[in-house]
Amino acid sequence: MNGVRYECCDERRRAALVAPGAPAGISGIDYVEVRQGDPVSEPTEIDVVLVKPLPLPMAGLTGANIRLTGGLRFPPPRVSPVVTAVPGGATVRTYRVQIPGGQPTDFSTYRLAVVAGSSSAQPPAFLDPRLSVVDLSFKVDCPSDADCAPDGRELPGAQTPEPALDLMARDWGTLRRLMLDRISVLVPGFREDDPVDLTTTLVEALAYRLDQQSYSLDWVATEALFDTARTRTSVTRHARLVDYPVDEGASARLVVAFEHRPAIPARDGVLLRAGTPVLPRTEGLPTVVAAAAYPALLHQGAVVFETAADVRLWQWRSSIAIHTWADDLCCLPAGSTSVTLDSTASAGRGPLVPGDLLLLAQTAAPDTGEAADANPARRHVVRLTEVTPTTDVLAPGLLLLDVAWDAADALPFDLTVAAEVERPAGPAERVVCARAVGNLVLADHGASLPPADHLGLPPAVVAGLAPDLEPPSPEAGVPWRPRVHGGLGPLSRVAPLPSGTAVEVPASALLAVDPDRCLPELSLQDAFATWTVRRDLLASGRFSRDLVVETDAGGGPALRFGGGTGGTGGTGGLAPDVGERLTVSGRFGSGVVGNLGPDALGHVVVPDADAAVDITAVTNPLPGTGGRAREEIAAVKVRAPEAFRRQQRAVTAADYAEAARRFAGVANAMAVARWTGAWQTVVVHVDRVGGASVDRRFRDALLAHLERFRLAGFDVAVRGARPVPLDVALSVCAEPRELRSEVGRRVRAALSPFGSRGRPGFFHPDHFTFGTPVFLSAVVAAVMAVPGVQSVRPLVFQRFARVGQDELGLGVIRPADAEILELRDDPSFPERGRLTVTMGGGR
């Protein structure tokens, strides 16, 4: 006969019954043991054990006090009328209940309850009602695949309490504390204060690894959302999804001027190779720096510019006289696009050619004649489009050149070439106030590492300056995202020079830095070809050797390659093979630090063999421009969510006009859609700033700009506005004390497009655009505002060479959609507008 124990009470209730101060005559069922008869014909015994013994005969029980319930297939068995107290004596703690044999039971759960009598459901007075019932089974010994132990989860009072775990533990200290506390619960006697214990060592190592893993999980969760992302790489990629290109900055560009004074003619025409370093002025450093001293200057943090092209230096180009044609008070007016130069000193060597850069600069103040008083703002660089030899019959011995440049490089100020300066101790003296300089070359901010080969540095020095990658080569099964180490500053982002001939690209375009076209100056070379830096890998072919330069968490450059390896191709091009090492070269230096002021440069680096070259001065006549810092992450988070709202396509005619207005140099635009018989053509009429004409170069540039907005199946044509010349005649009466001629000059200056003293007049092209009417009252008001005018009477107010439509009576002239009103007041071109002023009164 086997015995199975069934517990009744929980620990808290049991402890309350045996605690000091508990009622002495109250107990409860602690547990029961069932000894099943085998076979069924044998009797079954049930021992009911109390929490604490009770005195007899008060606690005596009979079969009427034992009630069995339950059973599904068979009714509950009946118990023997005699209940024995075990082991007997004056007290009792165990009752033995006997169930006669021959009573079958099933596999269900039965319930044993101790009651006050056969007709009562309440327990005896000496038993706790909460501990007077217990569940049991008579089939525990039967074969079963299930665990014979009762499931404590089914009894609320028997549930094991959940351990108090700190679910917010993320760092090493809290994770270590959490594991040690748990071990202390599971392993009695564990000493957590023993630092040399192996368990403590393992716990600390595991906490370190979990700390790293927690950081990785937190980092992924943080960088997954645009609002919470902190690294520049994540923010840039999020912004790219809404078509917002993050500005990564740009390197500055400037013009470098050299003064070359060779001791002997044979040393004239020295060649400076592209990539020659030019440095800011430093006290104690010679103008010409030998290449051997260049590495030390790099490590000292020097701001380095490098020339963008080869240039030959000629002595006569260091200072070129401007020919005045015997005009002692010569002045180049603002807007000039040509000048005559005296090239006699060249002796035919190093002639100027179209495409050369030329500096026009004030060398002395016109009022004092002193070079120290020269205005550095009176400097302008142009790019020559025409160079024509000419002669002066009054000076046949001079070799003169008529040079011209593009209108985009027009002189922005009046440049006094020669002036007479009063001297306190003598007569007035003629002073040359301006000259030209031809030894010019463009230079961009950034130092090439390793330095260029033409500097002739030793191989060991070159290798020490070369940047490298970390990790140096790809590993199997791990994406390779190397970082560039060894660079002196951020990677340069140099704008490529515009393509085209010398005539087509003015100096203003060469000096302009477009950040959207700037790419990192980085080159990677493998055993077969060169890897090319791209803005992204979306357009890279399967076998393209392309890469993208991103900014890592530390602010340095990190590289991202395509998805193909082993020559198989893949998404976004190839990736280097496992174990393959790449040779790295780059250019370092970017940002606003390159926007140097004028005359900030002072040194040029040449090979040691050329250290005796006769370069006496190096400078930048104009300030550096275009250098800009990369866009801040906070600014990206503000602008990127709004970027996709900006319309980047043109469907209606108004869309094309709006897209054209975004182009530089466009004051206004209007568009008309026309059916040509084969397809739709959108004709865009453009009003340029300052009334400039729509020439072929501007038209081609605007068409290229509109191409990204154009709807498929539509053609685009660019036209200038249709000018509407005006014919205006006024009768003006001057005040009695005013000169009629002087008042008439003032009136004409007030109305003519370009006014006087640099102030635009009433009919300036920028005052009128598509659909802008001209009111007669406004014309009269402009005339009446002229000093010396007493009255004005309009005589003619209509379109030029057209039959009047009573515009004078209506007081307004309105243009059509594509028309712009104009009145140029040029006697040579009356068809562009005529102004007639009849003066009266005055004297």
Buried (B, 14 or more C-beta within 10 A) or exposed (E): EEBBEBBBBBEEBBEBBEEEEBEEEBBBBBBBBBBBBEEBEBBBBBBBBBBBBBBEEEBBBEBBBBBBEBBEEEBBBEBBEEBBBEEEEEBBBBBBBBBBEEBEBBEBBBBBBBBBEEEEEEBBEBBBEBBBBBBBBBBBBEEEEEEEEBEEEEEEEEEEEEEEEEEEBBEBEBBBBBBBBBBEEEEEEBEBEEEEEEBBEEBBEEBEEBBEEBEEEEBEEBBEEBEEBEBBBBBBBBBBEEEBBBBBBBBBBBBBBBBBBBEEEEBBBBEBBBBBBBBBBEEEBEBBBBBBBBBEBBEEEBBBBBBBEEBBBBBBBBBBBBBBEEEEEBBBEEEBBBBBBBBBBBEEBBBBEBEBBBBBBBBBBBEBBEEEEBEEEBBBBBBBBBBEEEEBEEEEEBBBBBBBBBEBBBBEBBBBBBBBBEEEEEEEEEBBBBBBBBBBBBBBBBBBBBBBEBBBBEEEBBEEBBBBBEEEBBEEEEEBBBBBEBBBBBBBBBBEBEEEEBBBBBBBBBBBBEBEEBBBBBBBEBEEEEBBBBBEBEEBBBEBBBBBBBBBEEEBBBBBBBBBBEEEBBEBBBBBEBEBEBBBBBBBBBBBBBBBEBBBBBBBBBBBEBBEBBBEBBBBBBBBBBBBBBBEBEEBBEBBBEBEEEEEEBEEBEBBBBBBBEBEEBBBBBBBEEEEEEEEBBBBBBBBEEBBEBEEBBBEBBBEBBEEBBBEEBEBBBBBBEBBBBBBBBBBBBBEEBEBEBBBBBBBBBBBBBBEEEEBBBBBBBBBBBBBEBBBEBBBEBBBEBEBBBBBEBEBBBBBEEEEEEBBEEBEBBBEEBBBBBBBBBEEEBEBBBBEBEBEBBE
